[in-house]
Amino acid sequence: MRLQELITRGRFIFSGAPKRLEVFQLIDGKRNAKDIAIRTGRKLNAVLNDIKKLKDLELIQPRRDDQGNIVKKDGSTVYEKVPLLKHIPLSYFRDVTKRSYILAQRRIQKRTSVKKITPIRVPSAEEILDICKSGESQIYEFKSPGVDVAKITKEIAAFLNTKNGGLIFYGIDDDGVIIGSDKRRQDFDQMVQNSVRNTISPSPNIEIKERDVLGHKILIIVVPPWDRENIYMYRKDGRVYIRKGTNVFVATPEELKNLGRGEYVV
């Protein structure tokens, strides 16, 4: 589910219900309904009713332990916010005023007037040699053969939230030395695509290309530019990542806010 949809649901259910928003704020994966009722000074049944509504709208979920079992405290289920909402400020769920509605309409108009970004072109063998000499950059990442697929997938997740996307060269080490792939393109494609489907939400479309450089097979993962609609989350830790320069960073609350408005961060 997209972040924008969750925020819309939250605005709907919290509209005119500040006490329910307070319950949502206190849900942190540690407190049960009784704890929340005590902190808010409300009756337990009222808190349970709010929790049920939050759960039905998929804003919260039961917390699970390492074995996948639902965590309970004093016989009562402990809930936590769904991963996409864990780092979202409560200000996101305030009622939309006339002014914010007007600003939203302006952003939509601005969005539709912007030309589509052309996906990164896959470079030729000669161009790859130049890229190796220049080194990694905002749009180029090198990966040595045999690197853990989880590291590759995390890089993909970070590229997906950037204006231009990126290219990941599998078979080139960090220093730009061409080593070559240790896998066939078909096998590598299946491995990466499976990892992407299982760990990035929502699931994106990526391509795997192949180039012959100085007798070595280089596999290139083509990550498309951000679509300005979805915010891509790395499900292994429930965080949103963004590539900046040659590094991957966790998106800050302010950056998440910008992404939620369809604004580029990088």
Number of C-alpha atoms within 10 A of each C-alpha: 11 15 21 17 10 18 20 14 17 22 19 15 18 19 15 12 12 12 15 20 20 15 19 23 14 21 21 15 17 15 18 22 25 18 16 21 19 12 12 15 10 13 13 16 12 14 23 17 13 20 21 13 15 22 17 11 14 15 21 23 21 17 19 16 10 6 6 8 10 14 17 17 13 8 8 12 18 21 25 22 22 17 19 24 17 16 17 17 13 14 8 14 19 16 14 15 9 9 9 11 11 12 12 14 12 12 15 13 11 10 15 10 9 8 7 10 13 9 15 15 9 16 14 13 15 11 12 19 17 13 15 20 12 11 16 19 16 17 19 17 27 24 22 20 18 11 11 10 15 14 10 19 21 24 22 31 29 26 31 29 28 25 19 21 25 28 27 22 29 27 25 22 17 14 14 22 15 23 19 22 21 16 16 12 17 9 9 18 19 12 12 20 17 13 16 25 14 15 19 21 20 18 15 16 12 15 13 19 13 18 18 14 17 13 10 15 20 27 27 24 23 22 26 24 19 23 17 17 15 20 23 25 26 23 18 11 9 17 18 25 25 25 26 16 13 13 13 16 12 13 19 14 12 13 17 22 16 13 22 19 16 19 16 16 17 16
